[in-house]
Every structure is written in structure tokens, then in C-alpha cells.
Amino acid sequence: MRLEFHGAKVTSDAGLLAYRELDDAVELTAAGAELLADARTGTNTQHTMTALLRQAVLGRLAGYEDTNDADRLSEAEDFWYAIRLPANQILQEEIKHLLTRPVGRPSKKPKVYYHNFQYRAASWDRARRVVAKVEWHQGELFPRVGFIVTNLRQWSKKVVKFYNGRGTAEQWIKEGKNAVKWTRLSCHDFADNQVRLQLFALSYNLGNSLRTLALPKSVEHWSLTTLREKVVKIGAKVVKHSRYVIFQLAEVAVPRELFAAILGRIAILREAPA
């Protein structure tokens, strides 16, 4: 086994070429750049605002985020919220009248009971509304119990429905945290961190667009993290000629047929409508 260094130009993120093609087809960063004002002056400007924005978006898709965390968070009570609350003895005591198995033959359809009350945790500045949901299922000895703290004023059943919809959205939020690291906000000012979060959101939207618009059926279930590891992180040798540049991609996780299928689907997006 020999290890040699010949100084060839190589890249570890050649798969970003597919995202670059998709971004050019749907004009995501181009539309975003039109909303930005470029205050730079002089003759030393090398890149356009669109190119700078695209680099920021694609870099985040490849996993290159800042490592400094913001040390200040704010709580916005102006927004409606419904958050799952871990069970404890005090909460269990509030619903003890619902923890007795219903009388009669168990039905195939679960029996669901709701109860709401005021509760104040030790770290809270005031008491908040808590909605409890108790489900009795056939064949199960103990009920399924859940607590939700909320500032919604609707019926308990509607609060739980609101939370379930929010819980589905949280799965995508969790993917954004893991795939594009959009909680890595390293600026000191709130407005600056807001801009950084919008950049992460653009990266997520571009990555999700590739998943929903360009992936073949055999790999349409891939997550953004899987796409980054198998599609973006493809090593390639860069060969530059006078008229064009060649990326010689390593055919390891993604074969050339799959990569060509992705580019083919992106090409369809460029076609003019009939």
C-alpha cells in the first residue's frame, strides 16, 4: 500500500453540483438575492450577491456551519403554543379521578378523556393552563397519559389536535436541526441571528426540494442527512481545461445511473410549460 500526494485539485463535496443545478432551475437563491441590498463599493468586488448567497446556502447543506452558539434566547408570549409537559406526581394527582379503568366491557375504540387545570412549575413565573389526555385501550392494563402546557383558550380536544399538528411539524424542525444545523446562531445581535436562520431555512428548502422533486422512487425516502452523506459528500478530482472543467466523481455510495437520473429530473424542471 502506497500513499502519494500529487497536488491534484480535488473536492469532497462534488454532489453539490446536483443542488446547484436544481437551484438554477427553480431560481431559489436568485429570488432571495433580489431582496438583498449590496452596500459594497469600489472595484474589488469579485462575486455577485447571488453567488455569495448561493455559497452560503450550499455550504450549509454540506454541513459547514459556525460552531459558536448564541447565549441569549428570548421567550415570545405573543405566539400561541402547546408544548408537551413531562409527567410528575403533582400532575398525576390532578387526574387521579381518570386513572380508574372504565366500568363495562372494553371497546375496540379507545376511550379518551380530557381534563384541564392550572399548574405552576418551580421555574415558572406564573401558573399556566395544562391539558391532560387519558386514553384507555383494549388489552392494555394502564392508560396512556399525556400533558400539554398551553396558552390556547380552545376546548381541550382542539388543543390536543393543535399539538398533534405541531408535533408533526416538529419532526421537520428536528431534521433541520440535525441536517443543516440551523440552531447554530453565532452572532451577538438578534437581527443578525435572524438573517442566519433565514439562510439555514433557504438551505433546508433547497435540500427538501431536491428530495421531493428530483429523487427517483427507489431513494425518495432518503432524509436530508442521508442525502448529504451519500450525494453531497462525493469525492471528485477536478480537471481544468481551457474551455471547460471536468469533475471526475468517485462512484461509491451513488452510482452514475442514479446521479444521472437526479440530473434528468432537474432538467425536466427547466422545460417550458406546454
C-alpha positions as CSV (number, residue, x, y, z in Angstrom):
1,M,0.0,0.0,0.0
2,R,1.4,3.4,-1.0
3,L,0.3,6.9,-0.1
4,E,1.1,9.6,-2.7
5,F,0.3,13.3,-2.9
6,H,0.4,14.7,-6.5
7,G,-1.2,18.0,-5.8
8,A,-4.3,17.4,-7.9
9,K,-7.3,19.6,-7.3
10,V,-9.9,17.6,-5.5
11,T,-13.2,18.4,-3.8
12,S,-15.1,16.4,-1.1
13,D,-18.5,17.9,-1.9
14,A,-18.9,17.2,-5.6
15,G,-22.5,16.2,-5.1
16,L,-23.4,19.8,-4.5
17,L,-23.4,20.1,-8.3
18,A,-26.9,18.5,-8.3
19,Y,-28.2,21.0,-5.8
20,R,-26.6,23.8,-7.9
21,E,-28.5,22.6,-10.9
22,L,-31.7,22.5,-9.0
23,D,-31.2,25.9,-7.6
24,D,-30.5,27.2,-11.1
25,A,-33.7,25.6,-12.3
26,V,-36.1,26.8,-9.6
27,E,-34.2,30.1,-9.1
28,L,-34.4,30.0,-5.3
29,T,-31.3,31.9,-4.3
30,A,-31.7,34.3,-7.3
31,A,-35.1,35.3,-6.0
32,G,-33.6,35.7,-2.5
33,A,-30.7,37.8,-3.8
34,E,-33.2,40.3,-5.4
35,L,-34.4,41.2,-1.9
36,L,-30.9,42.0,-0.6
37,A,-29.1,45.3,-1.0
38,D,-25.4,45.3,-1.8
39,A,-23.7,48.2,0.0
40,R,-20.2,47.3,-1.3
41,T,-18.4,49.9,-3.3
42,G,-15.2,50.0,-5.3
43,T,-13.6,47.9,-7.9
44,N,-12.5,44.9,-5.8
45,T,-15.9,43.2,-5.8
46,Q,-15.3,39.7,-7.2
47,H,-18.7,37.9,-6.6
48,T,-22.3,38.9,-7.1
49,M,-24.8,38.9,-4.3
50,T,-26.5,35.9,-5.9
51,A,-23.2,34.0,-5.9
52,L,-22.5,34.9,-2.2
53,L,-26.0,33.9,-1.2
54,R,-25.7,30.6,-3.1
55,Q,-22.4,29.8,-1.4
56,A,-23.9,30.4,2.0
57,V,-26.9,28.2,1.2
58,L,-24.9,25.3,-0.4
59,G,-22.3,25.4,2.3
60,R,-24.9,24.8,5.0
61,L,-26.3,21.9,3.0
62,A,-22.8,20.4,3.1
63,G,-22.6,20.8,6.9
64,Y,-20.3,23.8,7.1
65,E,-22.0,25.8,9.9
66,D,-20.4,28.1,12.5
67,T,-19.7,26.5,15.9
68,N,-20.4,29.4,18.1
69,D,-23.8,29.3,19.8
70,A,-25.8,32.3,20.8
71,D,-26.0,32.6,24.5
72,R,-29.3,34.6,24.6
73,L,-32.7,33.3,24.0
74,S,-36.0,35.1,24.2
75,E,-39.5,34.0,25.0
76,A,-42.3,35.3,22.9
77,E,-45.7,35.1,24.6
78,D,-47.3,36.8,21.6
79,F,-47.5,33.4,19.9
80,W,-49.8,30.5,20.6
81,Y,-48.0,27.5,22.0
82,A,-48.8,23.9,23.0
83,I,-45.8,22.0,24.5
84,R,-45.7,18.5,25.9
85,L,-45.1,18.5,29.7
86,P,-43.3,15.6,31.4
87,A,-45.4,13.8,33.9
88,N,-44.8,14.2,37.7
89,Q,-46.6,13.4,40.9
90,I,-48.4,16.7,41.1
91,L,-49.8,16.3,37.5
92,Q,-50.8,12.7,38.2
93,E,-52.7,13.8,41.3
94,E,-54.7,16.3,39.2
95,I,-56.1,13.5,37.0
96,K,-56.4,10.6,39.6
97,H,-60.1,10.5,39.0
98,L,-59.5,9.5,35.4
99,L,-57.0,6.7,36.2
100,T,-59.6,4.2,37.2
101,R,-60.5,1.7,34.4
102,P,-64.0,2.5,32.9
103,V,-66.7,0.1,34.0
104,G,-68.0,-2.3,31.4
105,R,-66.6,-4.4,28.5
106,P,-63.6,-2.7,26.9
107,S,-64.5,-1.4,23.4
108,K,-62.2,-1.7,20.4
109,K,-62.2,2.0,20.0
110,P,-60.1,3.7,22.7
111,K,-62.0,5.7,25.4
112,V,-60.5,9.2,25.6
113,Y,-60.9,11.6,28.5
114,Y,-59.7,15.2,28.8
115,H,-59.1,17.4,31.8
116,N,-57.6,20.9,32.1
117,F,-56.3,22.7,35.1
118,Q,-53.8,25.4,36.3
119,Y,-50.3,24.3,37.1
120,R,-47.1,26.2,38.1
121,A,-43.7,24.6,37.9
122,A,-40.9,25.8,40.2
123,S,-39.1,27.6,37.4
124,W,-42.3,29.4,36.0
125,D,-43.1,32.9,36.9
126,R,-46.9,32.2,37.0
127,A,-49.4,29.4,36.7
128,R,-50.3,28.1,33.2
129,R,-53.0,26.0,31.7
130,V,-52.3,22.3,31.4
131,V,-54.5,19.9,29.3
132,A,-54.4,16.2,30.2
133,K,-55.4,13.4,27.8
134,V,-56.1,10.0,29.1
135,E,-56.6,7.1,26.7
136,W,-57.8,3.6,27.7
137,H,-57.0,1.0,25.0
138,Q,-58.4,-2.5,24.8
139,G,-55.9,-5.1,26.1
140,E,-53.7,-2.6,27.9
141,L,-53.6,-2.6,31.7
142,F,-52.7,1.0,32.2
143,P,-53.9,4.1,30.4
144,R,-51.8,6.3,28.1
145,V,-51.5,9.7,29.7
146,G,-50.1,12.9,28.2
147,F,-49.9,16.5,29.5
148,I,-49.7,19.7,27.4
149,V,-49.0,23.2,28.7
150,T,-50.6,25.8,26.5
151,N,-51.9,29.4,26.3
152,L,-54.7,28.4,23.9
153,R,-58.2,29.1,25.1
154,Q,-60.0,26.4,23.0
155,W,-61.6,23.2,24.1
156,S,-59.2,20.6,25.4
157,K,-59.8,18.3,22.4
158,K,-58.9,21.1,20.0
159,V,-55.8,21.9,22.0
160,V,-54.6,18.3,21.6
161,K,-55.4,18.4,17.9
162,F,-53.4,21.6,17.6
163,Y,-50.5,19.9,19.4
164,N,-50.6,16.8,17.2
165,G,-50.3,19.0,14.1
166,R,-47.4,20.9,15.8
167,G,-45.8,17.6,16.7
168,T,-45.7,16.6,13.0
169,A,-44.0,19.9,12.2
170,E,-41.5,19.3,15.0
171,Q,-40.3,16.3,13.1
172,W,-39.3,18.5,10.2
173,I,-37.8,21.0,12.7
174,K,-35.7,18.2,14.2
175,E,-34.5,17.3,10.8
176,G,-33.5,20.9,10.2
177,K,-31.5,20.9,13.4
178,N,-29.7,17.6,12.6
179,A,-29.2,18.1,8.8
180,V,-28.4,21.8,8.4
181,K,-27.7,22.7,12.0
182,W,-29.9,25.7,11.9
183,T,-29.6,26.3,15.7
184,R,-26.0,27.3,15.2
185,L,-26.5,31.0,15.6
186,S,-23.2,32.6,16.4
187,C,-23.9,36.3,16.1
188,H,-24.5,38.6,19.2
189,D,-27.4,40.6,17.8
190,F,-30.9,39.2,17.4
191,A,-31.3,40.7,13.9
192,D,-28.1,39.1,12.7
193,N,-29.1,35.7,14.0
194,Q,-32.4,36.2,12.3
195,V,-30.6,36.5,9.0
196,R,-28.5,33.5,9.7
197,L,-31.7,31.4,10.5
198,Q,-33.2,32.5,7.2
199,L,-30.0,31.3,5.4
200,F,-30.4,27.9,7.1
201,A,-34.1,27.9,6.1
202,L,-33.1,28.5,2.5
203,S,-30.7,25.6,2.7
204,Y,-33.4,23.4,4.1
205,N,-35.8,24.4,1.4
206,L,-33.3,23.7,-1.4
207,G,-32.5,20.3,0.1
208,N,-36.1,19.4,0.6
209,S,-36.9,20.5,-3.0
210,L,-34.3,18.0,-4.3
211,R,-35.9,15.3,-2.2
212,T,-39.4,16.0,-3.3
213,L,-38.8,17.0,-7.0
214,A,-35.7,15.2,-8.2
215,L,-35.1,11.9,-6.3
216,P,-36.0,8.7,-8.1
217,K,-38.6,6.5,-6.4
218,S,-36.0,4.0,-5.2
219,V,-34.4,6.6,-2.9
220,E,-37.3,9.1,-2.3
221,H,-37.3,8.1,1.4
222,W,-33.8,9.4,2.0
223,S,-33.5,12.1,4.7
224,L,-31.6,15.3,4.3
225,T,-28.8,13.8,6.4
226,T,-28.6,10.7,4.2
227,L,-28.6,12.9,1.1
228,R,-25.7,14.9,2.5
229,E,-23.6,11.8,3.3
230,K,-24.3,9.9,0.1
231,V,-24.9,12.6,-2.5
232,V,-23.1,15.8,-1.4
233,K,-20.1,14.1,0.2
234,I,-18.8,12.6,-3.1
235,G,-15.1,13.0,-3.7
236,A,-14.1,14.2,-7.1
237,K,-10.9,15.1,-9.0
238,V,-11.1,18.5,-10.7
239,V,-9.6,18.6,-14.2
240,K,-9.5,22.1,-15.7
241,H,-9.1,22.7,-19.5
242,S,-9.1,25.9,-21.4
243,R,-12.8,25.6,-22.4
244,Y,-14.4,23.5,-19.6
245,V,-13.9,21.9,-16.2
246,I,-14.4,18.2,-15.6
247,F,-15.4,16.8,-12.2
248,Q,-14.3,13.1,-12.0
249,L,-16.7,11.8,-9.3
250,A,-16.0,8.8,-7.2
251,E,-18.6,6.1,-7.8
252,V,-19.1,4.8,-4.3
253,A,-22.4,5.4,-2.5
254,V,-24.2,6.8,-5.5
255,P,-23.7,5.2,-8.9
256,R,-23.6,7.2,-12.1
257,E,-27.0,6.0,-13.2
258,L,-28.7,7.4,-10.0
259,F,-26.8,10.7,-10.3
260,A,-27.8,10.9,-13.9
261,A,-31.4,10.2,-13.0
262,I,-31.4,13.1,-10.5
263,L,-29.9,15.5,-13.1
264,G,-32.5,14.3,-15.6
265,R,-35.4,15.1,-13.3
266,I,-33.9,18.5,-12.7
267,A,-33.6,19.1,-16.4
268,I,-37.4,18.5,-16.7
269,L,-38.0,21.4,-14.4
270,R,-36.3,23.7,-16.9
271,E,-38.6,22.8,-19.7
272,A,-41.2,25.4,-20.7
273,P,-44.8,24.6,-20.0
274,A,-46.9,23.5,-22.9
